[in-house]
Amino acid sequence: MIHNPLFSAILHQPRPLSESQQSAIMTQSPHVRIIAGAGAGRTGTLTRKIVSLLLVDHVEPASIVAFTFTEKAAANMKNRMYSRVRELGEDAVCARLDEIYVGTIHGFCFHLLEDHFGYGSWGILDENQEMAYLMRVGWELNLTVSSI
């Protein structure tokens, strides 16, 4: 059924994946959500999905985003991706793995704010600062303010 030796290696090495794990990797959906309990192989499945996207489907690394619950889990996933891509002999892809965002959704949103809106030095706004900010941004976006 699987004719691509590289794809077969991703699915079956170093140990074969379950049918549901293989299904998650083989899906053509652009969005994949893996729900599984601790120790069920969630990180390994996501890692293999990303490796498949990179090496089989030739997806640009910068277009891949993987959310984890903790930065520790993100570091683990990054290490696994790097090791697996290197094991499969794709050093050129290894050099670009830093273009993939792997981390928490909070970190991703913070990077979006920094990159697209110049949001860098931040703090908690008091009520007056919040209103001033909302009015300034609202005017720039042609939003109206109404009281309830």
C-alpha positions as CSV (number, residue, x, y, z in Angstrom):
1,M,0.0,0.0,0.0
2,I,2.9,2.4,0.9
3,H,5.2,2.5,-2.1
4,N,7.5,5.4,-0.9
5,P,10.4,3.8,1.1
6,L,10.9,7.1,3.0
7,F,7.3,7.3,4.0
8,S,7.3,3.7,5.0
9,A,10.4,4.3,7.2
10,I,8.6,7.2,8.9
11,L,5.6,5.0,9.7
12,H,7.4,1.9,10.7
13,Q,10.8,2.8,12.2
14,P,12.1,2.7,14.8
15,R,8.9,0.9,15.8
16,P,5.6,0.5,13.9
17,L,2.8,2.9,14.7
18,S,-0.7,1.8,15.5
19,E,-3.4,2.1,12.8
20,S,-4.9,5.3,14.4
21,Q,-1.4,6.8,14.6
22,Q,-0.7,6.0,10.9
23,S,-4.1,7.5,10.0
24,A,-3.1,10.8,11.7
25,I,0.1,10.9,9.7
26,M,-1.5,9.9,6.4
27,T,-4.3,12.4,6.5
28,Q,-4.3,15.1,3.9
29,S,-6.1,17.6,6.1
30,P,-4.1,20.8,6.6
31,H,-5.0,20.8,10.3
32,V,-4.3,17.8,12.5
33,R,-5.3,17.6,16.2
34,I,-4.0,14.7,18.2
35,I,-6.0,13.9,21.4
36,A,-4.5,11.1,23.5
37,G,-3.6,10.4,27.1
38,A,-0.2,10.4,28.7
39,G,2.1,7.8,27.3
40,A,-0.1,7.1,24.2
41,G,2.5,8.2,21.7
42,R,1.2,11.7,21.0
43,T,4.6,13.4,20.7
44,G,6.0,10.6,18.5
45,T,2.9,10.8,16.2
46,L,3.1,14.5,15.8
47,T,6.8,14.4,15.3
48,R,6.4,11.8,12.5
49,K,3.6,13.8,10.9
50,I,5.9,16.8,10.8
51,V,8.8,14.7,9.4
52,S,6.4,13.4,6.8
53,L,5.3,16.9,5.8
54,L,8.9,18.0,5.4
55,L,10.4,15.0,3.7
56,V,7.6,13.4,1.8
57,D,5.2,16.3,1.0
58,H,8.1,18.9,0.8
59,V,6.1,21.4,2.9
60,E,8.1,24.6,3.7
61,P,9.3,24.4,7.3
62,A,8.2,28.0,8.0
63,S,4.6,27.0,7.2
64,I,4.4,24.4,10.0
65,V,3.1,25.2,13.4
66,A,2.9,22.7,16.3
67,F,1.3,23.6,19.6
68,T,2.3,21.9,22.8
69,F,1.1,22.5,26.4
70,T,4.5,23.3,27.8
71,E,7.9,24.6,26.6
72,K,9.4,21.3,27.9
73,A,7.2,19.3,25.6
74,A,8.1,21.7,22.7
75,A,11.8,21.1,23.4
76,N,11.3,17.4,23.4
77,M,9.4,17.5,20.1
78,K,12.1,19.7,18.5
79,N,14.8,17.2,19.6
80,R,12.9,14.3,18.2
81,M,12.2,16.1,14.9
82,Y,15.9,16.9,14.5
83,S,17.0,13.4,15.4
84,R,14.5,11.7,13.1
85,V,15.3,14.0,10.1
86,R,19.0,13.5,10.6
87,E,18.5,9.7,10.9
88,L,16.8,9.7,7.6
89,G,19.8,11.5,6.0
90,E,18.2,14.9,5.3
91,D,20.8,17.3,6.6
92,A,19.6,20.1,4.3
93,V,16.2,20.0,6.0
94,C,17.8,19.8,9.4
95,A,19.4,23.2,8.7
96,R,15.9,24.7,8.3
97,L,14.1,23.1,11.3
98,D,14.4,26.3,13.3
99,E,11.9,27.8,10.9
100,I,9.1,25.6,12.3
101,Y,7.2,27.0,15.3
102,V,6.9,24.4,18.0
103,G,5.7,25.8,21.4
104,T,2.8,26.9,23.3
105,I,-0.1,28.8,21.8
106,H,0.7,31.7,24.2
107,G,4.2,31.9,22.8
108,F,2.9,31.8,19.3
109,C,0.5,34.6,19.9
110,F,3.2,36.7,21.6
111,H,5.5,36.2,18.5
112,L,2.6,37.3,16.2
113,L,2.1,40.4,18.3
114,E,5.9,41.2,18.2
115,D,6.3,40.5,14.5
116,H,3.2,42.1,13.1
117,F,2.3,44.8,15.6
118,G,5.6,45.8,17.1
119,Y,4.5,44.6,20.5
120,G,7.6,44.0,22.6
121,S,7.9,45.8,25.9
122,W,4.7,45.2,27.7
123,G,3.1,45.5,31.0
124,I,-0.4,45.4,32.6
125,L,-2.5,48.4,31.7
126,D,-4.6,50.2,34.2
127,E,-8.2,51.2,33.2
128,N,-7.2,54.6,31.8
129,Q,-4.4,53.2,29.8
130,E,-6.6,50.4,28.5
131,M,-9.3,52.9,27.4
132,A,-6.7,55.2,25.8
133,Y,-5.2,52.2,23.9
134,L,-8.6,50.9,22.8
135,M,-9.6,54.4,21.6
136,R,-6.4,54.9,19.7
137,V,-6.4,51.5,18.0
138,G,-10.2,51.7,17.5
139,W,-9.8,55.0,15.6
140,E,-7.1,53.5,13.4
141,L,-9.4,50.6,12.6
142,N,-12.4,52.8,12.2
143,L,-14.2,51.2,15.2
144,T,-16.8,53.1,17.2
145,V,-16.9,53.0,21.0
146,S,-20.3,52.6,22.7
147,S,-21.1,52.4,26.4
148,I,-23.3,49.7,27.8
